[in-house]
Amino acid sequence: MKLAAYMEAQGLDDAAMAARIGPDVSPWAVRKWRYGQRIPRLGMLKRISDVTAGAVTAQDHFDAASSGRAGGETGDAAAGAAA
């Protein structure tokens, strides 16, 4: 399930989702992930999966980025793989 679909189903806005993920997550970051403009780093992918009880997986972020972005840019994907 995509992050945007999960948030819509749960009635969450960016700030509420950020609060669920953790105090070090900004609504701005959630917005970027939600619209496929960035891919969360590895540790954050795990936290998102945990917070959503596995409904949103790491693969969902990569699927969204590859289908919705021209040129294959994935934002933090390379940095996240190294983290």
BAMAR-913459 format. One record per atom (N, C-alpha, C, O): residue number from 1; residue in three letters; atom name; x, y, z negated. Coordinates in steps of 0.02 Angstrom, whole numbers, plus 50000, padded with zeros to 5 digits. Each point is the difference from the previous one (the first is absolute). Example, Ala and Ser with C-alpha at 12.3 -4.5 7.8 and 13.67 -1.06 7.14 Angstrom:
- num:residuo:atomo:u:v:w
- 1:ALA:N:50660:49716:49610
- 1:ALA:CA:49955:50059:50000
- 1:ALA:C:50045:50060:50000
- 1:ALA:O:50052:49999:49967
- 2:SER:N:49930:50054:50069
- 2:SER:CA:50042:50059:49997
- 2:SER:C:49961:50055:49963
- 2:SER:O:50025:50055:49992
//
This chain:
- num:residuo:atomo:u:v:w
- 1:MET:N:50042:49941:50000
- 1:MET:CA:49958:50059:50000
- 1:MET:C:50045:50062:50000
- 1:MET:O:50049:50003:49963
- 2:LYS:N:49934:50044:50077
- 2:LYS:CA:50038:50063:50001
- 2:LYS:C:49987:50041:49937
- 2:LYS:O:49947:49994:49969
- 3:LEU:N:50101:50046:50012
- 3:LEU:CA:49994:50041:49940
- 3:LEU:C:49939:50046:50005
- 3:LEU:O:49963:50007:49952
- 4:ALA:N:50026:50023:50106
- 4:ALA:CA:49943:50046:50009
- 4:ALA:C:49935:49963:49989
- 4:ALA:O:49954:50027:49967
- 5:ALA:N:50039:49912:50059
- 5:ALA:CA:49939:49961:49992
- 5:ALA:C:49989:49982:49927
- 5:ALA:O:49944:50002:49975
- 6:TYR:N:50110:49979:49991
- 6:TYR:CA:49995:49983:49929
- 6:TYR:C:49976:50060:49960
- 6:TYR:O:49955:49995:49959
- 7:MET:N:50077:50062:50053
- 7:MET:CA:49982:50060:49963
- 7:MET:C:49928:50021:50013
- 7:MET:O:49964:50020:49953
- 8:GLU:N:50014:49974:50108
- 8:GLU:CA:49930:50017:50017
- 8:GLU:C:49952:49953:49964
- 8:GLU:O:49950:50021:49971
- 9:ALA:N:50065:49914:50031
- 9:ALA:CA:49957:49950:49968
- 9:ALA:C:49995:50011:49924
- 9:ALA:O:49948:49987:49970
- 10:GLN:N:50107:50037:50001
- 10:GLN:CA:50002:50011:49927
- 10:GLN:C:49978:50071:49980
- 10:GLN:O:49994:50015:49941
- 11:GLY:N:49995:50028:50109
- 11:GLY:CA:49980:50068:49985
- 11:GLY:C:50056:50042:49971
- 11:GLY:O:49989:50044:49959
- 12:LEU:N:50073:49942:50063
- 12:LEU:CA:50058:50035:49974
- 12:LEU:C:50025:50054:50047
- 12:LEU:O:50002:49990:50061
- 13:ASP:N:50017:50067:49912
- 13:ASP:CA:50035:50050:50040
- 13:ASP:C:50075:49992:49989
- 13:ASP:O:50021:49956:49963
- 14:ASP:N:50018:50085:50070
- 14:ASP:CA:50073:49993:49996
- 14:ASP:C:50026:50006:49929
- 14:ASP:O:50044:49962:49979
- 15:ALA:N:49930:50085:49984
- 15:ALA:CA:50022:50011:49931
- 15:ALA:C:49983:49941:49955
- 15:ALA:O:50041:49980:49958
- 16:ALA:N:49900:49992:50050
- 16:ALA:CA:49980:49943:49959
- 16:ALA:C:50042:49939:50016
- 16:ALA:O:50019:49962:49954
- 17:MET:N:49996:50027:50109
- 17:MET:CA:50042:49942:50019
- 17:MET:C:50071:50010:49973
- 17:MET:O:50030:49953:49976
- 18:ALA:N:49995:50108:50030
- 18:ALA:CA:50067:50014:49974
- 18:ALA:C:50003:49986:49925
- 18:ALA:O:50049:49971:49976
- 19:ALA:N:49900:50048:49987
- 19:ALA:CA:49998:49988:49928
- 19:ALA:C:49999:49926:49984
- 19:ALA:O:50031:49978:49951
- 20:ARG:N:49935:49982:50089
- 20:ARG:CA:49998:49928:49989
- 20:ARG:C:50069:49968:50013
- 20:ARG:O:50020:49954:49965
- 21:ILE:N:50015:50071:50085
- 21:ILE:CA:50065:49971:50018
- 21:ILE:C:50052:50017:49947
- 21:ILE:O:50040:49957:49982
- 22:GLY:N:49959:50104:49993
- 22:GLY:CA:50048:50018:49948
- 22:GLY:C:50012:50075:49996
- 22:GLY:O:49985:50037:50046
- 23:PRO:N:50043:49985:49897
- 23:PRO:CA:50010:50071:49989
- 23:PRO:C:50052:50032:50046
- 23:PRO:O:50003:50061:50006
- 24:ASP:N:50039:49898:50026
- 24:ASP:CA:50051:50028:50044
- 24:ASP:C:49977:50002:50073
- 24:ASP:O:50041:50011:50045
- 25:VAL:N:49894:49980:49967
- 25:VAL:CA:49973:50000:50068
- 25:VAL:C:49956:50061:50009
- 25:VAL:O:49955:50013:49960
- 26:SER:N:50057:50025:50093
- 26:SER:CA:49961:50060:50012
- 26:SER:C:49942:49986:50048
- 26:SER:O:50004:49953:50041
- 27:PRO:N:49943:50086:49955
- 27:PRO:CA:49946:49994:50048
- 27:PRO:C:50025:50010:50072
- 27:PRO:O:49974:49968:50046
- 28:TRP:N:50075:50075:49963
- 28:TRP:CA:50030:50012:50066
- 28:TRP:C:50030:49936:50028
- 28:TRP:O:49991:49985:50059
- 29:ALA:N:50043:49977:49900
- 29:ALA:CA:50030:49937:50022
- 29:ALA:C:49946:49951:50021
- 29:ALA:O:50005:49967:50051
- 30:VAL:N:49943:50027:49908
- 30:VAL:CA:49944:49955:50016
- 30:VAL:C:49969:50020:50067
- 30:VAL:O:49985:49957:50041
- 31:ARG:N:50006:50107:49969
- 31:ARG:CA:49971:50024:50063
- 31:ARG:C:50043:49979:50060
- 31:ARG:O:49973:49977:50051
- 32:LYS:N:50092:50029:49943
- 32:LYS:CA:50045:49980:50054
- 32:LYS:C:49995:49925:50014
- 32:LYS:O:49999:49979:50058
- 33:TRP:N:49998:49981:49889
- 33:TRP:CA:49993:49927:50008
- 33:TRP:C:49932:49983:50030
- 33:TRP:O:49995:49957:50043
- 34:ARG:N:49954:50077:49932
- 34:ARG:CA:49931:49986:50022
- 34:ARG:C:49991:50010:50075
- 34:ARG:O:49965:49961:50032
- 35:TYR:N:50067:50090:49995
- 35:TYR:CA:49992:50015:50071
- 35:TYR:C:50057:49972:50043
- 35:TYR:O:50005:50017:50059
- 36:GLY:N:50037:49941:49911
- 36:GLY:CA:50053:49968:50038
- 36:GLY:C:50056:50046:50021
- 36:GLY:O:50038:49984:50047
- 37:GLN:N:49969:50073:49920
- 37:GLN:CA:50054:50046:50017
- 37:GLN:C:50066:49980:49968
- 37:GLN:O:50054:50021:50022
- 38:ARG:N:49942:49940:49925
- 38:ARG:CA:50059:49973:49965
- 38:ARG:C:49983:49930:49976
- 38:ARG:O:49942:49983:49992
- 39:ILE:N:50110:49977:49997
- 39:ILE:CA:49992:49935:49970
- 39:ILE:C:50033:50002:49932
- 39:ILE:O:50057:50022:49994
- 40:PRO:N:49908:49957:49954
- 40:PRO:CA:50030:50001:49933
- 40:PRO:C:50063:49957:49996
- 40:PRO:O:50008:49952:50037
- 41:ARG:N:50036:50066:49917
- 41:ARG:CA:50060:49960:49988
- 41:ARG:C:49979:49932:49970
- 41:ARG:O:49944:49991:49978
- 42:LEU:N:50102:49963:50023
- 42:LEU:CA:49987:49931:49980
- 42:LEU:C:49967:49994:49931
- 42:LEU:O:49949:49966:49993
- 43:GLY:N:50080:50067:49957
- 43:GLY:CA:49971:49997:49933
- 43:GLY:C:49930:50028:49997
- 43:GLY:O:49958:49975:49962
- 44:MET:N:50029:50077:50076
- 44:MET:CA:49934:50030:50001
- 44:MET:C:49950:49955:50036
- 44:MET:O:49941:49997:49981
- 45:LEU:N:50081:49968:50070
- 45:LEU:CA:49956:49952:50034
- 45:LEU:C:49975:49947:49951
- 45:LEU:O:49942:49981:50001
- 46:LYS:N:50103:49996:49956
- 46:LYS:CA:49982:49951:49949
- 46:LYS:C:49949:50029:49951
- 46:LYS:O:49952:49967:49982
- 47:ARG:N:50060:50095:49997
- 47:ARG:CA:49954:50031:49952
- 47:ARG:C:49930:50010:50031
- 47:ARG:O:49950:49990:49967
- 48:ILE:N:50048:50029:50097
- 48:ILE:CA:49936:50009:50034
- 48:ILE:C:49963:49933:50004
- 48:ILE:O:49940:49997:49988
- 49:SER:N:50097:49951:50029
- 49:SER:CA:49969:49933:50002
- 49:SER:C:49973:49980:49932
- 49:SER:O:49946:49973:49995
- 50:ASP:N:50092:50040:49953
- 50:ASP:CA:49979:49984:49932
- 50:ASP:C:49937:50039:49980
- 50:ASP:O:49953:49971:49973
- 51:VAL:N:50048:50094:50040
- 51:VAL:CA:49944:50043:49980
- 51:VAL:C:49936:49982:50038
- 51:VAL:O:49945:50007:49973
- 52:THR:N:50062:49969:50088
- 52:THR:CA:49941:49982:50040
- 52:THR:C:49983:49926:49994
- 52:THR:O:49959:49975:50038
- 53:ALA:N:50073:49990:49915
- 53:ALA:CA:49990:49928:49990
- 53:ALA:C:50011:49961:50065
- 53:ALA:O:49964:49952:50014
- 54:GLY:N:50085:50070:50024
- 54:GLY:CA:50019:49965:50062
- 54:GLY:C:49958:50018:50060
- 54:GLY:O:50011:49972:50054
- 55:ALA:N:49941:50072:49939
- 55:ALA:CA:49957:50019:50056
- 55:ALA:C:50039:50039:50054
- 55:ALA:O:49986:49993:50059
- 56:VAL:N:50063:50046:49919
- 56:VAL:CA:50044:50037:50047
- 56:VAL:C:50069:49970:49993
- 56:VAL:O:50031:50004:49946
- 57:THR:N:49994:49967:50107
- 57:THR:CA:50066:49967:49999
- 57:THR:C:50052:50044:50035
- 57:THR:O:49983:50048:50034
- 58:ALA:N:50079:49934:49958
- 58:ALA:CA:50054:50035:50034
- 58:ALA:C:49990:49997:50075
- 58:ALA:O:50010:50050:50035
- 59:GLN:N:49969:49893:49991
- 59:GLN:CA:49990:49992:50072
- 59:GLN:C:49948:50048:50027
- 59:GLN:O:50004:50022:50057
- 60:ASP:N:49946:49994:49903
- 60:ASP:CA:49948:50048:50021
- 60:ASP:C:50030:50067:50018
- 60:ASP:O:49976:50033:50046
- 61:HIS:N:50075:49989:49918
- 61:HIS:CA:50031:50064:50014
- 61:HIS:C:50039:49998:50066
- 61:HIS:O:49998:50048:50038
- 62:PHE:N:50035:49897:49974
- 62:PHE:CA:50039:49994:50062
- 62:PHE:C:49953:49993:50060
- 62:PHE:O:50015:50026:50054
- 63:ASP:N:49930:49938:49938
- 63:ASP:CA:49951:49994:50054
- 63:ASP:C:49971:50068:50018
- 63:ASP:O:49993:50017:50059
- 64:ALA:N:49992:50023:49890
- 64:ALA:CA:49972:50067:50011
- 64:ALA:C:50050:50045:50035
- 64:ALA:O:49982:50038:50045
- 65:ALA:N:50081:49958:49935
- 65:ALA:CA:50051:50042:50030
- 65:ALA:C:50013:49982:50073
- 65:ALA:O:50008:50044:50042
- 66:SER:N:49993:49891:49973
- 66:SER:CA:50016:49980:50068
- 66:SER:C:49941:50011:50047
- 66:SER:O:50011:50012:50060
- 67:SER:N:49928:49986:49915
- 67:SER:CA:49942:50009:50044
- 67:SER:C:49981:50073:50007
- 67:SER:O:49968:50019:50050
- 68:GLY:N:50050:50023:49902
- 68:GLY:CA:49977:50068:50001
- 68:GLY:C:50053:50052:50016
- 68:GLY:O:49985:50060:49999
- 69:ARG:N:50076:49919:50014
- 69:ARG:CA:50054:50048:50010
- 69:ARG:C:50036:49987:50066
- 69:ARG:O:50015:49943:50016
- 70:ALA:N:49999:50109:50020
- 70:ALA:CA:50039:49993:50061
- 70:ALA:C:50074:49999:49983
- 70:ALA:O:50021:50033:49951
- 71:GLY:N:50018:49932:50087
- 71:GLY:CA:50072:50000:49990
- 71:GLY:C:50024:49955:49945
- 71:GLY:O:50061:49995:49990
- 72:GLY:N:49895:49973:49973
- 72:GLY:CA:50020:49953:49948
- 72:GLY:C:50029:50031:49938
- 72:GLY:O:50032:49965:49960
- 73:GLU:N:49959:50100:50030
- 73:GLU:CA:50026:50031:49939
- 73:GLU:C:49961:49974:49940
- 73:GLU:O:49939:49994:50001
- 74:THR:N:50098:49989:49946
- 74:THR:CA:49967:49973:49941
- 74:THR:C:50019:50037:49937
- 74:THR:O:49989:49973:49945
- 75:GLY:N:50037:50086:50060
- 75:GLY:CA:50012:50040:49940
- 75:GLY:C:50051:49969:49954
- 75:GLY:O:50059:49995:50017
- 76:ASP:N:49919:49984:49924
- 76:ASP:CA:50044:49975:49948
- 76:ASP:C:50015:49925:50007
- 76:ASP:O:50029:49971:49954
- 77:ALA:N:49951:49997:50100
- 77:ALA:CA:50008:49928:50006
- 77:ALA:C:50073:49978:49994
- 77:ALA:O:50014:49952:49964
- 78:ALA:N:50030:50081:50070
- 78:ALA:CA:50071:49981:49997
- 78:ALA:C:50027:50012:49930
- 78:ALA:O:50037:49958:49973
- 79:ALA:N:49946:50098:49997
- 79:ALA:CA:50024:50015:49933
- 79:ALA:C:49969:49951:49950
- 79:ALA:O:50033:49979:49952
- 80:GLY:N:49904:50003:50059
- 80:GLY:CA:49967:49953:49955
- 80:GLY:C:50029:49931:50002
- 80:GLY:O:50004:49966:49949
- 81:ALA:N:50018:50012:50109
- 81:ALA:CA:50030:49934:50007
- 81:ALA:C:50067:49997:49963
- 81:ALA:O:50020:49947:49977
- 82:ALA:N:50013:50109:50019
- 82:ALA:CA:50066:50002:49968
- 82:ALA:C:49994:50007:49924
- 82:ALA:O:50047:49985:49963
- 83:ALA:N:49894:50037:50013
- 83:ALA:CA:49991:50013:49928
- 83:ALA:C:49995:49936:49960
- 83:ALA:O:49992:50003:49939
//
